Amino acid sequence: MEAVISADAQARAALFQPFVSRNLTLPNRIVMSPMGRAHAQGGRPHEDYAGYFRRRIEGGVSLAITGAAAVGHDLADYDGTGPIFHGEAPLDGWAHVLRAVHEAGGMLMPQLWHTGAARHVDAFTDKSAMGPSGYTIADLDAGRGPSATAMTEADMAAVAHAFADAASAAKARGFDGVEVHAGHGFLLDQFLWSGTNRRRDDYGGNAANRARFPAEVIAACRAATGPDFPILLRISQFKIDAYEARIAETPEELGELLRPLATAGADILHCSQREAWEPAFEGSPLNLAGWAKRLTGLPTIAVGSVGLAGLFTEEEAATPGAALPGVSLERLDQVAAMLARGEFDLLSVGRSLLADAQWANKVREGRDGELRALDLAALTTLT
């Protein structure tokens, strides 16, 4: 008598099928989400980064994306605690990390980043920051004028050049692709969102204009790396300090934003939500990754609280005695079923992998009871 395989088991099995796109092949659909770890003295990745990433690859992840790394522009860095992706010494510091990931059979991509008006200016001698119109989220919340500098076209050209240089360096040093960060309220997202983009030139106003500069950055990276080097693009509706913000109010507006980015050379769209199973727009069960795939035809990655039983902020996590959310298999199976239906192509896992480096293997083998819950040590150390 044949065994009956449950729908949940079939959905989970889809997570461990190979992925093949135009220029990227992976043995399964599990990606380690980029997460800022703040362990980078002088911009060099901490010596423990190699083991940190290797353990997740050995635990069943096919591709790891580094936490955001600042490109080589004077105002790109966030607060001086994270890695940078320019200069010989910081770039040399990635060599042992990349080697460890490759030896474990995985792939590694840096996430390239410019923080724009979100820069923590108090952390630097130079107190400057810049954005499309100079508005920070704090400015919007306070109903005041811009506190940062509005970018000139010369500023934009310099930033695009810095992203292209970083992408070229990633290719030259043997990385398996790059991810360009255009989400969560940082520079490229500040152009996409009408809340922070108040420009009256060709880079502001309607959705196509708001996408113009991010598309120029993608095109510059594509020109620097050639046609076959994978370029991922991270997008989100929400911002770190504005969870209800939306770059697009309708699928039509989202399409107007995303199509120029696809045309410019993005290969895969990495679509961040606070909860990956939530619909992106009323009237459809599709999440953000589902809509992005439908609108552009590109492969997409879904991400957002996968494996967790609830939401929390960094401030809540740092509160003494705070209880972090436990493990949720129900939500995992819901998202896996969405992937199995072909709504999106890859699943990015973040904090669940911080809690348990063997998360992917345990899910694949049905070892649900062995999954480890998140704790403060996992959030603050390179375990």
C-alpha positions in Angstrom: 0.0 0.0 0.0 1.4 3.4 -1.0 2.1 5.9 1.7 0.0 9.1 1.6 2.1 12.2 1.5 0.4 15.2 3.2 0.0 18.5 1.5 2.3 20.1 4.0 5.0 17.5 3.3 4.6 18.1 -0.5 4.9 21.8 0.0 8.0 21.5 2.1 9.5 19.1 -0.5 9.3 22.0 -3.0 11.7 24.0 -0.9 14.4 21.4 -1.6 14.0 21.2 -5.4 16.7 22.7 -7.6 16.4 26.2 -8.8 17.6 27.1 -12.3 17.5 30.6 -13.8 19.2 32.3 -16.7 22.5 32.7 -14.8 22.0 31.0 -11.4 21.7 27.4 -10.4 21.0 26.3 -6.8 20.5 22.8 -5.3 17.5 24.0 -3.3 15.3 27.0 -2.7 16.5 28.1 0.7 18.5 31.4 0.9 20.1 33.0 3.9 18.7 36.5 4.2 21.1 39.4 4.6 21.2 40.5 8.2 23.3 43.3 9.7 25.6 41.8 12.3 27.6 44.9 13.3 30.8 42.9 13.8 33.2 44.7 11.4 36.1 46.6 12.9 37.3 49.1 10.4 34.9 47.8 7.8 36.5 44.4 7.7 34.3 41.4 8.3 34.9 39.8 11.7 37.2 36.7 11.7 34.1 34.7 12.9 32.2 35.5 9.7 33.7 32.5 7.9 32.4 30.0 10.4 29.1 31.8 10.8 28.3 31.5 7.1 29.8 28.1 6.7 27.6 26.6 9.4 24.5 27.8 7.6 25.7 26.3 4.3 26.5 23.0 6.0 23.0 23.3 7.6 21.3 23.1 4.2 21.3 26.7 2.9 22.2 26.9 -0.8 23.0 30.7 -1.0 24.0 33.2 1.7 23.7 36.9 1.2 25.9 39.0 3.5 24.6 41.7 5.7 24.5 45.1 4.0 28.0 46.4 3.1 28.6 50.0 2.2 29.8 50.9 -1.3 32.7 53.3 -1.7 31.0 56.6 -1.4 31.8 59.0 1.4 28.3 59.1 2.8 27.3 55.5 2.2 28.0 54.0 5.6 25.2 53.7 8.2 26.9 53.9 11.7 30.4 52.7 11.3 29.8 49.2 12.8 29.1 47.2 9.7 31.3 45.9 6.8 32.2 48.0 3.8 32.7 46.7 0.3 35.5 48.9 -1.1 39.2 49.4 -0.4 41.9 46.7 -0.5 41.9 45.8 3.2 38.2 45.4 3.7 37.8 43.5 0.4 40.8 41.2 1.3 38.9 40.5 4.6 36.2 38.7 2.7 38.5 36.2 1.1 38.4 33.6 4.0 34.6 34.0 4.3 34.1 33.3 0.6 36.5 30.4 0.7 34.7 28.8 3.7 31.3 29.1 2.0 32.6 27.6 -1.3 34.4 24.8 0.5 31.1 23.9 2.2 29.4 23.7 -1.2 27.4 27.0 -1.1 27.3 30.4 -2.8 27.9 33.8 -1.3 26.8 37.3 -2.5 27.5 40.6 -0.9 24.5 43.0 -0.4 25.6 46.4 -1.7 24.3 49.4 0.2 24.1 53.2 0.5 22.1 54.5 3.5 21.3 57.9 2.0 19.4 60.2 4.3 19.1 57.4 6.9 22.8 57.7 7.8 23.5 58.0 11.5 25.4 61.2 11.2 26.2 61.4 14.9 28.5 58.4 14.4 30.8 60.3 12.0 33.0 63.3 12.0 31.3 64.4 8.8 27.7 65.0 9.9 26.4 65.1 6.3 23.8 62.9 4.8 21.9 63.0 1.5 18.9 61.7 -0.2 16.7 62.3 -3.2 15.1 65.3 -1.6 16.8 65.4 1.8 13.9 64.1 3.8 14.4 61.6 6.6 11.6 59.5 8.1 12.1 61.5 11.3 11.5 64.7 9.2 8.2 63.2 7.8 7.1 62.1 11.3 7.8 65.6 12.7 6.1 67.4 9.8 9.3 69.4 9.2 11.5 70.2 6.2 14.4 68.2 5.1 17.4 67.7 7.4 19.7 66.1 4.9 21.0 67.4 1.5 19.0 66.9 -1.7 21.2 65.0 -4.2 22.4 66.6 -7.4 22.8 64.7 -10.6 26.5 64.7 -10.0 25.9 63.1 -6.6 23.8 60.4 -8.3 26.4 59.7 -10.9 29.1 59.3 -8.1 26.8 56.9 -6.2 26.0 54.8 -9.3 29.8 54.6 -10.0 30.4 53.4 -6.4 27.8 50.6 -6.8 29.3 49.6 -10.1 32.8 49.5 -8.6 31.6 47.3 -5.8 29.8 44.9 -8.2 32.9 44.7 -10.3 35.1 44.0 -7.2 32.6 41.2 -6.2 33.0 39.5 -9.6 36.8 39.9 -9.6 37.1 38.3 -6.2 35.0 35.3 -7.0 31.6 36.1 -5.4 28.6 34.4 -7.0 26.7 37.6 -7.7 25.6 40.7 -5.8 22.4 42.0 -4.3 21.7 45.7 -4.6 19.8 47.0 -1.6 16.8 49.1 -2.6 14.6 48.5 0.4 13.9 49.3 4.0 14.2 53.1 3.8 17.8 53.3 2.5 19.0 55.4 -0.4 17.5 53.6 -3.4 14.3 53.0 -1.6 14.2 56.7 -0.7 13.9 57.3 -4.5 11.2 54.7 -5.0 9.0 56.0 -2.2 7.0 59.2 -2.7 7.3 60.0 1.0 11.0 60.8 0.7 11.2 61.5 -3.0 9.8 65.1 -3.5 11.8 65.9 -6.6 10.4 67.9 -9.4 12.8 66.7 -12.1 13.0 63.5 -14.1 13.8 61.5 -10.9 10.6 62.3 -9.0 6.9 62.4 -9.4 5.4 59.4 -11.1 6.5 55.8 -10.4 8.6 55.5 -13.6 10.5 58.6 -12.7 11.0 57.5 -9.1 12.5 54.2 -10.4 14.9 56.0 -12.8 17.9 56.4 -10.5 17.7 52.9 -9.0 17.5 51.6 -12.5 20.6 53.6 -13.4 22.4 52.0 -10.5 21.4 48.5 -11.7 22.4 49.4 -15.3 25.8 50.6 -14.0 26.3 47.3 -12.1 25.3 45.3 -15.2 27.7 47.3 -17.4 30.5 46.7 -14.9 30.0 42.9 -14.6 28.8 41.8 -18.0 25.6 40.0 -19.0 26.0 36.7 -17.0 26.9 37.9 -13.5 23.8 37.5 -11.2 22.4 40.8 -9.9 19.7 40.5 -7.2 17.6 43.5 -6.1 16.2 43.8 -2.6 12.9 45.8 -2.4 10.3 46.3 0.3 7.1 48.3 1.0 8.0 49.0 4.7 10.8 51.0 6.1 12.8 50.2 9.3 11.3 53.2 11.0 8.0 53.3 9.1 6.4 49.8 9.0 3.2 51.0 7.3 4.9 52.8 4.5 4.3 51.6 0.9 6.2 52.4 -2.3 3.2 51.3 -4.3 -0.5 51.5 -3.4 -1.7 49.2 -6.3 -0.2 46.4 -8.4 -0.2 48.8 -11.4 2.0 51.2 -9.5 4.3 48.4 -8.4 4.6 47.3 -12.0 5.6 50.8 -13.0 8.3 50.8 -10.4 9.7 47.3 -11.1 9.7 47.1 -14.8 12.5 49.7 -15.3 14.6 47.8 -12.8 14.1 44.5 -14.6 14.9 46.2 -18.0 18.1 47.7 -16.5 19.5 44.3 -15.7 18.1 42.9 -12.4 17.9 39.1 -12.5 16.0 38.2 -9.3 13.8 40.4 -7.1 14.2 39.8 -3.3 10.9 41.0 -1.9 10.9 41.8 1.8 7.8 41.8 4.0 7.4 41.7 7.7 5.4 38.5 7.3 6.0 36.7 4.0 2.5 35.0 4.0 0.6 38.3 4.0 -1.1 39.5 0.8 0.5 42.6 -0.7 -2.7 44.1 -2.0 -6.4 43.7 -1.2 -8.3 41.4 -3.5 -5.5 38.9 -4.1 -3.7 36.3 -1.9 -0.3 37.1 -3.7 2.4 38.4 -1.4 4.9 41.0 -2.6 7.2 38.4 -4.3 4.1 36.9 -6.0 3.1 40.2 -7.5 6.7 41.1 -8.5 7.0 37.8 -10.4 3.6 38.3 -12.1 4.4 41.9 -13.1 8.0 41.4 -14.3 8.3 37.8 -15.3 11.5 37.6 -13.2 12.2 35.0 -10.5 11.5 36.3 -7.1 12.5 35.6 -3.4 10.0 35.9 -0.6 11.2 36.8 2.9 9.6 37.8 6.2 9.5 36.1 9.6 9.8 32.7 8.1 9.7 30.1 10.9 8.8 32.6 13.6 5.6 32.8 15.6 5.4 36.6 15.9 6.8 40.0 15.1 9.2 42.1 17.2 11.5 45.1 16.8 15.2 45.5 17.7 14.1 47.7 20.6 11.8 45.1 21.9 14.5 42.4 21.6 16.9 44.5 23.6 14.5 45.1 26.5 15.6 43.1 29.6 13.5 40.1 30.1 11.9 40.3 26.7 10.3 37.1 25.4 11.1 36.6 21.7 8.7 34.7 19.4 9.0 31.0 19.3 9.0 28.6 16.3 6.0 28.4 14.0 5.7 25.5 11.5 2.2 26.5 10.5 3.4 29.7 8.9 6.4 27.9 7.3 4.1 25.4 5.7 1.8 28.2 4.4 4.7 30.0 2.7 6.1 26.7 1.4 2.7 26.0 -0.2 2.8 29.4 -1.9 6.2 28.5 -3.4 5.0 25.1 -4.4 2.2 26.7 -6.4 4.8 28.7 -8.3 3.9 32.1 -6.9 7.6 32.8 -6.2 10.8 30.9 -6.6 13.0 31.1 -3.6 12.5 31.5 0.2 14.8 33.7 2.2 15.2 32.8 5.9 16.7 35.2 8.4 16.3 35.1 12.2 15.3 31.5 12.2 18.8 30.7 10.8 20.4 32.8 13.5 18.6 30.7 16.1 19.5 27.4 14.4 22.2 27.0 11.8 20.8 23.5 11.0 17.3 24.9 10.3 17.1 23.9 6.7 18.3 20.4 7.3 15.9 19.9 10.1 13.0 21.2 8.0 14.0 18.9 5.1 14.2 15.9 7.4 11.0 16.6 9.3 12.9 17.2 12.6 10.4 19.8 13.7 10.7 19.1 17.4 14.5 19.9 17.2 14.2 23.4 15.8 15.7 25.9 18.2 13.9 29.1 19.3 15.4 32.5 18.9 17.1 34.1 21.8 19.0 37.3 22.5 22.4 35.6 22.1 21.5 34.5 18.6 20.7 38.1 17.7 23.8 39.6 19.1 26.6 37.1 18.5 28.1 35.3 15.5 27.2 31.8 16.7 
